Amino acid sequence: MEVVRLDLPNKEKWDTERYWLTPYNWIDEVRSKISPPERVVLHDATIREGQQMPGVAFKRDEIVMIAKALDELGIDRIELIPFLSKDDEEAAKELVDMGLNAKLLSFVSWKKEDTDLALKLDLEGVVLDFVGNPWQGKVFWNLKPEEIIERGVNAALYAKDHGLYVVAMPWDDFKAPLEFVEQNVKTLTEAHVDRITICDTYGDALPWAMEYVMKRLKKAAGKTPLELHIHNDFGLATAGALVAVASGVEGLHVTVNGLGERVGLLSLEEIAVALEFLLGVKTSINLEKLYEVSKIVEEISKVKVAVNKPIVGANQFKYTAGWITWMHRKAREAGKLTGMLPFMPEAVGRQLEYVVSKGSGASFVAEKLAELGITVEDPETMKRIARKVKETANTLKSTVPDSLLIKIAREVLEKEGR
């Protein structure tokens, strides 16, 4: 069968066995405006940031389980918080002894004792968290702008002098004067930190503002790689992260299922897929394991994943509307099911699922019944079964499970003496 397709350049980037995406991400007029790195480091903060989500608490064995799952997923770095509790400290020690592939870092403040604990536990490095906005520095600690920078640099130098890998992370940068943030970044660079993380703490930077700020800060950072820590208060975390990477940012802080303070942090699942499929940027993540890890963290955290959450939500590859299932069948017959999907479900460890509900037509209900061993030859009888299915689904406000579908069909057939 001949299929009409767009004939645009870089086809291998947007049309593969795994997906058929918009080609406009790859036209020269678009690509010439961005400068992403070839690869982005993904820094997972599920264990630390996740426990800042109200009601979330991880025990020692749960911390170890999450870290092992992340390591098998291929994550680059795992952020721990050993000073939070005895469980967290003991879990950090156990993980160090396990010799994971991921780099293990401790979240620390500018307090010397936080870094000393990281050294005691033989962790590879620290995520140095300190205020990045002069307003908070003045109101909370009565610090002048230059004193904020001095404290951050001194803490970074202490960690570096003791052989630690240092990711400096001043927070709330996006509400601070840009000249101050630039000076902070330059001074941290001069202190030879390994990476600098810029924080959109409240996730309120519009994509074009993100681009402007990150390009300015890239110049200030010189050769020191920049990273982004972005929250999702306005639903902009994934978009903001993509723009940051397109502007040259080389690392992103993420959590599984978007766990974190308030409404959470940048979702690991969403950004890992978007980076590779939409932007063409490599990560270390095995995308086929994303769903498995999501389910592990969902079970441990007790935070249910929304059914409509991208990538790992229950409805991502679940279909019910009759006309859509018909189009899927036609696309499959044409040898291009990706023509009716965002991407193939197997790419992220999922499967297609077709369920019966109010929107299902008679032909789809007939197909489902045939799969269940019930053949309905009379079209009018099939319409009556489908009508009964719609009524049931409307009453239940839910999908119709196979067992109930069989029951409905048999009742109609028996009533008609078939």
VOGU-3710 file (C-alpha; in Angstrom, 3 decimals, decimal comma):
1> mevvrldlpn> 0,000/0,000/0,000  1,339/3,413/-0,944  1,400/5,836/1,966  1,628/9,599/1,526  4,402/10,988/3,725  6,151/14,278/4,261  9,411/14,439/2,336  11,648/16,591/4,524  15,350/16,330/5,437  16,926/14,378/8,314
11> kekwdteryw> 14,287/11,671/8,013  16,360/9,219/10,038  15,976/11,563/13,014  12,181/11,688/13,083  11,018/8,529/11,309  12,291/5,261/12,778  10,891/1,901/13,853  10,243/3,402/17,289  8,484/6,603/16,251  7,216/8,871/13,512
21> ltpynwidev> 7,419/12,394/14,913  7,105/15,884/13,513  9,891/16,595/11,011  9,845/20,281/11,891  12,043/19,639/14,944  14,795/18,843/12,455  14,533/21,393/9,668  17,557/23,664/9,293  15,609/26,794/10,193  14,874/25,261/13,612
31> rskispperv> 18,144/23,418/14,324  20,250/26,438/13,420  18,772/28,327/16,379  19,888/25,821/19,051  23,177/24,432/20,339  22,526/21,314/22,431  25,371/19,077/23,638  25,659/15,557/22,228  24,948/14,052/25,649  23,289/15,229/28,859
41> vlhdatireg> 24,105/14,007/32,369  21,012/13,006/34,341  21,313/13,530/38,080  18,610/11,741/40,065  17,321/13,399/43,245  14,458/10,994/44,007  15,904/9,890/47,341  16,548/13,412/48,616  13,999/15,630/46,847  11,380/12,894/46,971
51> qqmpgvafkr> 11,469/12,924/50,755  10,672/16,632/50,737  7,267/15,713/49,339  4,716/15,696/52,173  4,075/12,163/53,392  6,990/10,516/51,577  9,602/8,720/53,711  12,037/6,009/52,671  13,451/3,299/54,934  17,001/2,038/54,583
61> deivmiakal> 16,136/-0,978/52,428  13,830/1,163/50,273  16,579/3,704/49,628  18,890/0,887/48,584  16,190/-0,614/46,343  15,536/2,709/44,599  19,252/3,373/44,100  19,829/-0,107/42,648  16,912/0,332/40,263  18,264/3,707/39,151
71> delgidriel> 21,718/2,227/38,647  20,330/-0,564/36,489  18,379/2,060/34,552  21,697/3,720/33,731  21,417/6,969/35,705  24,634/8,996/35,872  24,416/10,300/39,440  22,340/9,594/42,545  21,821/12,243/45,204  21,615/11,030/48,817
81> ipflskddee> 20,947/12,891/52,045  22,762/10,955/54,808  22,292/13,616/57,503  18,486/13,362/57,260  18,151/10,210/59,354  19,939/7,094/60,541  18,242/5,125/57,762  19,574/7,538/55,149  23,084/7,416/56,585  23,158/3,619/56,790
91> aakelvdmgl> 21,721/3,304/53,289  24,430/5,614/51,932  27,122/3,481/53,556  25,624/0,291/52,128  25,384/1,786/48,643  29,027/2,892/48,738  30,040/-0,658/49,630  28,004/-2,024/46,707  30,159/-0,230/44,138  27,397/1,010/41,850
101> nakllsfvsw> 28,156/2,457/38,422  26,335/5,694/39,248  28,255/8,442/41,023  26,958/8,808/44,601  26,711/12,369/45,918  25,530/13,806/49,201  23,231/16,800/49,400  24,968/19,292/51,714  24,553/22,841/52,945  27,449/25,203/53,479
111> kkedtdlalk> 27,842/23,715/56,974  31,193/21,963/57,283  29,709/19,015/59,192  27,519/18,045/56,213  30,580/17,657/54,011  32,452/15,874/56,805  29,721/13,227/56,909  30,018/12,733/53,138  33,760/12,234/53,613  33,202/9,808/56,478
121> ldlegvvldf> 30,869/7,726/54,315  33,354/7,800/51,409  30,849/9,321/48,994  32,280/10,581/45,705  31,009/14,095/45,918  28,521/16,669/47,151  25,647/18,731/45,850  26,332/22,029/47,576  22,995/23,736/48,201  23,062/27,373/49,267
131> vgnpwqgkvf> 20,948/30,463/48,767  21,288/32,060/45,337  18,967/35,021/45,798  20,178/38,078/47,757  16,669/38,712/49,108  16,550/35,393/50,986  20,168/35,858/52,020  19,325/39,166/53,668  15,951/38,188/55,193  16,919/34,739/56,484
141> wnlkpeeiie> 20,602/35,132/57,418  21,237/38,888/57,296  23,899/38,347/54,647  25,123/40,827/52,079  25,305/39,634/48,451  29,083/39,307/48,586  28,827/37,304/51,813  26,488/34,792/50,143  29,013/34,222/47,378  31,858/33,975/49,887
151> rgvnaalyak> 30,094/31,337/51,974  29,259/29,263/48,932  32,789/29,429/47,567  34,349/28,583/50,939  32,140/25,510/51,258  33,010/24,460/47,709  36,752/24,928/48,339  36,558/22,861/51,520  34,951/19,990/49,614  37,377/20,287/46,698
161> dhglyvvamp> 40,389/20,414/49,032  39,222/17,077/50,450  39,033/15,469/47,021  35,285/15,571/46,496  33,416/16,059/43,237  31,458/19,293/43,704  28,172/20,276/42,100  27,402/23,809/43,311  23,665/24,465/43,482  22,636/28,002/44,511
171> wddfkaplef> 18,847/28,065/44,654  16,193/30,494/43,426  18,498/31,945/40,780  15,631/32,917/38,506  14,273/35,495/40,941  17,697/36,979/41,654  19,327/39,895/39,786  21,043/38,326/36,787  24,222/40,312/37,410  24,453/38,703/40,869
181> veqnvktlte> 23,896/35,216/39,466  26,556/35,826/36,823  29,047/36,927/39,480  28,184/33,897/41,599  28,743/31,597/38,640  32,064/33,242/37,746  33,339/32,988/41,297  32,321/29,336/41,611  34,084/28,652/38,326  37,226/30,244/39,706
191> ahvdriticd> 36,901/27,932/42,729  37,109/25,012/40,253  33,804/23,375/41,114  33,052/20,518/38,751  29,580/21,682/37,753  27,196/24,522/38,531  23,465/23,910/38,824  21,108/26,791/38,111  17,791/26,535/39,949  14,387/27,510/38,618
201> tygdalpwam> 13,093/26,771/42,105  9,492/27,708/41,402  9,399/26,668/37,756  8,190/30,073/36,624  10,582/30,877/33,779  8,930/30,940/30,376  10,860/29,005/27,710  12,185/32,144/26,032  13,270/33,533/29,406  15,024/30,228/30,113
211> eyvmkrlkka> 16,913/30,538/26,836  17,978/34,110/27,555  19,186/33,416/31,089  20,997/30,193/30,273  22,865/31,702/27,345  24,008/34,561/29,577  25,122/32,163/32,300  26,887/29,864/29,829  29,152/32,781/28,977  29,778/33,464/32,667
221> agktplelhi> 30,592/29,795/33,355  33,143/29,459/30,588  34,228/25,819/30,361  32,482/24,754/33,580  29,372/22,739/32,640  26,001/24,129/33,680  23,075/22,072/34,928  19,425/22,834/35,633  17,263/22,043/38,666  13,666/22,924/37,769
231> hndfglatag> 10,363/22,438/39,601  7,002/21,944/37,922  4,715/24,509/39,595  3,467/25,845/36,254  3,739/22,597/34,302  6,817/23,946/32,518  9,536/21,642/33,859  9,967/19,459/30,778  9,654/22,384/28,359  12,065/24,490/30,402
241> alvavasgve> 14,579/21,652/30,583  14,459/21,082/26,824  15,061/24,772/26,178  17,934/24,799/28,686  19,596/21,858/26,933  18,972/23,469/23,540  20,833/26,482/24,968  23,860/24,370/25,911  23,107/23,089/29,416  24,838/19,747/29,983
251> glhvtvnglg> 23,063/18,293/33,024  19,557/18,002/34,443  18,307/17,134/37,927  15,358/14,742/37,843  13,171/12,512/39,999  11,278/9,348/39,172  7,591/10,125/38,600  8,352/13,814/39,181  8,445/13,437/42,974  9,584/16,425/45,014
261> ervgllslee> 8,614/19,422/47,078  5,187/20,930/46,327  4,208/19,553/42,895  7,589/18,010/42,258  10,706/18,200/40,137  11,457/17,540/36,475  10,259/14,010/35,664  13,001/11,550/34,733  10,699/9,608/32,413  9,455/12,610/30,483
271> iavalefllg> 12,781/14,317/29,932  14,749/11,157/29,098  12,337/10,306/26,282  11,952/13,905/25,091  15,707/14,470/24,946  16,327/11,425/22,797  13,219/11,422/20,601  12,567/15,135/20,137  15,928/16,832/20,563  18,243/14,026/19,471
281> vktsinlekl> 20,381/14,297/22,619  21,798/11,134/24,150  21,497/10,095/27,781  22,713/7,018/29,636  19,153/5,819/30,292  17,768/2,479/29,137  14,355/3,769/28,102  12,831/0,296/28,081  13,262/0,109/31,870  11,536/3,421/32,642
291> yevskiveei> 8,123/1,939/33,365  9,573/-0,752/35,623  11,460/1,807/37,721  8,422/4,076/37,842  6,329/1,259/39,307  8,994/0,482/41,914  9,085/4,084/43,110  5,298/4,381/42,991  4,991/1,366/45,292  7,674/2,517/47,729
301> skvkvavnkp> 6,652/6,189/47,858  2,910/5,440/47,993  2,390/8,379/45,620  0,071/7,205/42,856  1,055/8,090/39,307  -1,694/10,002/37,508  -3,316/7,896/34,783  -2,717/10,699/32,284  0,957/11,222/33,154  3,189/11,090/30,069
311> ivganqfkyt> 5,276/7,963/29,499  4,340/6,030/32,665  0,662/6,883/33,222  -1,835/4,022/32,847  -3,553/5,716/29,901  -0,455/6,504/27,842  -1,077/3,571/25,487  -4,667/2,690/26,369  -7,354/3,220/23,707  -11,113/2,809/23,697
321> agwitwmhrk> -12,758/5,054/21,069  -14,111/2,988/18,209  -12,933/5,263/15,410  -9,411/5,400/16,891  -9,128/1,617/17,179  -10,340/1,403/13,557  -7,607/3,825/12,465  -5,033/1,811/14,424  -6,069/-1,274/12,500  -5,744/0,547/9,178
331> areagkltgm> -2,339/1,975/10,162  -1,146/-1,494/11,172  -2,308/-2,907/7,844  -0,306/-0,148/6,129  2,768/-1,268/8,064  3,078/1,988/9,986  1,380/1,885/13,380  3,535/4,860/14,431  1,277/6,912/12,173  -1,279/6,734/14,991
341> lpfmpeavgr> 1,015/6,728/18,051  3,367/9,224/19,711  5,942/6,396/19,712  5,912/2,617/20,013  5,055/1,525/23,553  7,836/-1,073/23,611  10,362/1,766/23,433  9,563/2,610/27,059  8,675/-0,843/28,334  4,924/-0,552/27,706
351> qleyvvskgs> 2,274/-2,359/25,657  -0,732/-1,220/23,665  -4,025/-1,847/25,413  -7,508/-1,656/23,939  -10,356/-1,447/26,442  -14,127/-1,311/26,082  -15,951/1,741/27,427  -18,673/4,229/26,514  -16,805/5,404/23,409  -16,401/1,933/21,918
361> gasfvaekla> -18,328/1,200/18,730  -20,059/-2,023/17,704  -17,189/-3,161/15,458  -14,628/-2,781/18,247  -16,868/-4,549/20,770  -17,288/-7,352/18,243  -13,512/-7,659/17,893  -13,075/-7,817/21,659  -15,757/-10,485/21,950  -14,115/-12,518/19,179
371> elgitvedpe> -10,841/-12,391/21,126  -12,762/-13,734/24,111  -14,252/-16,592/22,083  -17,706/-15,147/21,363  -18,726/-14,609/17,746  -21,776/-12,471/17,000  -22,827/-12,817/13,371  -26,028/-10,786/13,340  -25,286/-7,027/12,953  -28,450/-5,944/14,765
381> tmkriarkvk> -27,677/-8,195/17,724  -24,177/-6,769/17,819  -25,595/-3,238/17,894  -27,792/-4,165/20,858  -24,819/-5,625/22,708  -22,789/-2,481/21,987  -25,653/-0,288/23,189  -25,868/-2,270/26,427  -22,103/-1,948/26,837  -22,332/1,836/26,463
391> etantlkstv> -25,104/2,021/29,060  -23,097/-0,095/31,481  -19,937/1,947/31,009  -21,897/5,145/31,521  -23,359/3,806/34,780  -20,006/2,519/36,049  -18,108/5,649/34,945  -15,405/3,197/34,001  -14,201/0,754/31,394  -16,003/-2,549/31,006
401> pdsllikiar> -13,816/-5,492/32,095  -13,699/-8,631/29,951  -15,728/-10,682/32,434  -18,574/-8,147/32,399  -18,417/-7,809/28,618  -18,878/-11,565/28,275  -21,797/-11,457/30,716  -23,537/-8,664/28,790  -23,081/-10,450/25,460  -24,409/-13,754/26,782
411> evlekegr> -27,443/-12,078/28,359  -28,368/-10,394/25,052  -27,767/-13,568/23,071  -29,802/-15,704/25,469  -32,649/-13,187/25,429  -32,763/-13,453/21,657  -32,459/-17,215/21,777  -29,088/-17,311/20,063
//
